[in-house]
Amino acid sequence: MSVFESAGFEVFADEGKGNGLFTSREILKGDTVYLLDYWSAEIMPMHMTNHSCEPNSRFNDAGELIALRDIEMGEEITYDYLHIPLPASPWNFACHCKSDICLGWIRTDRK
């Protein structure tokens, strides 16, 4: 059951790692997923996008989250928090991405 819906996205609860942002449409490699917007509303897609050590998207210099590869409808959208750390978010947490290259622990002092 969806926790939150926005244009092209749904948020689902995952018992292992909390809420996650999933796409309700196909996104092609190079497409803009969404613009960096953390503060304009109480809930934004950015608030629900989880970290992955092997992400399917990343932020560019213009603040757009860009797909690094095709993202299928229903797939979770992720990015590497260490690539564009926000000053208000001093990350220090256990990673649950389950990637083969998972760092295990995410800290802003490790790049």
C-alpha positions in Angstrom: 0.0 0.0 0.0 1.3 3.4 -1.0 2.2 5.8 1.8 2.5 8.9 -0.5 1.9 9.6 -4.2 3.2 12.4 -6.4 3.4 12.9 -10.1 5.2 9.7 -11.4 6.1 8.4 -7.9 4.8 6.4 -5.0 6.3 5.8 -1.6 6.1 2.4 0.0 7.1 1.3 3.4 9.9 -1.3 3.6 10.3 -3.0 6.9 14.0 -3.4 6.4 14.9 0.2 5.7 11.9 2.5 6.0 10.1 4.3 3.3 11.4 4.3 -0.3 10.5 6.2 -3.5 9.4 4.0 -6.4 8.5 5.1 -9.9 5.1 4.6 -11.3 6.5 5.2 -14.8 9.5 4.1 -16.8 12.4 6.5 -16.7 15.1 6.2 -19.4 18.8 6.7 -18.9 19.6 10.4 -19.0 16.1 11.5 -18.1 15.5 13.9 -15.3 13.8 12.0 -12.4 13.1 15.2 -10.4 14.6 18.5 -9.4 16.4 18.9 -6.1 13.8 20.4 -3.8 14.1 19.6 -0.2 12.3 22.5 1.5 9.3 23.8 -0.5 6.8 21.3 0.9 6.4 19.0 3.9 6.9 15.9 1.7 8.9 16.0 -1.5 10.3 13.1 -3.6 13.8 14.0 -2.3 12.6 13.2 1.3 11.8 9.6 0.4 14.8 8.8 -1.9 17.1 6.3 -0.3 20.8 5.9 -0.5 22.4 3.2 -2.5 26.1 2.4 -2.9 25.2 1.4 -6.5 22.5 4.0 -7.3 20.3 4.2 -10.4 20.4 8.0 -10.4 22.6 11.0 -9.4 22.3 14.7 -9.1 24.0 16.9 -11.7 25.3 20.5 -11.1 21.9 21.9 -12.1 20.2 20.1 -9.2 18.4 17.5 -11.4 18.3 13.9 -10.3 19.3 12.1 -13.6 18.8 8.4 -14.3 22.1 6.6 -14.7 20.4 3.8 -16.5 16.8 2.8 -17.5 14.7 2.6 -14.4 11.7 0.3 -14.7 8.2 1.1 -13.6 7.9 0.0 -9.9 11.6 0.1 -9.2 13.0 2.1 -6.3 14.8 5.3 -7.1 18.1 5.7 -5.3 21.2 7.9 -5.3 24.5 8.0 -3.5 24.2 10.3 -0.5 27.9 10.8 -0.4 28.0 12.2 -3.9 26.0 15.4 -3.0 25.8 15.6 0.8 23.4 18.3 2.1 24.9 20.5 4.9 21.8 19.9 7.0 22.2 16.1 6.8 25.3 14.8 8.6 24.8 11.2 7.5 26.1 8.5 9.8 24.1 5.3 9.4 24.2 1.6 8.5 23.6 1.0 4.8 20.9 -1.5 3.8 21.3 -1.2 0.0 22.4 -4.9 -0.3 24.7 -4.0 -3.3 27.7 -6.1 -4.0 29.8 -2.9 -3.5 28.0 -1.8 -0.3 30.2 0.3 2.0 28.2 -1.1 5.0 28.3 2.2 6.9 27.6 5.7 5.4 29.5 8.6 6.9 30.0 12.1 5.5 33.7 12.0 6.4 34.2 9.0 4.0 34.1 9.8 0.3 
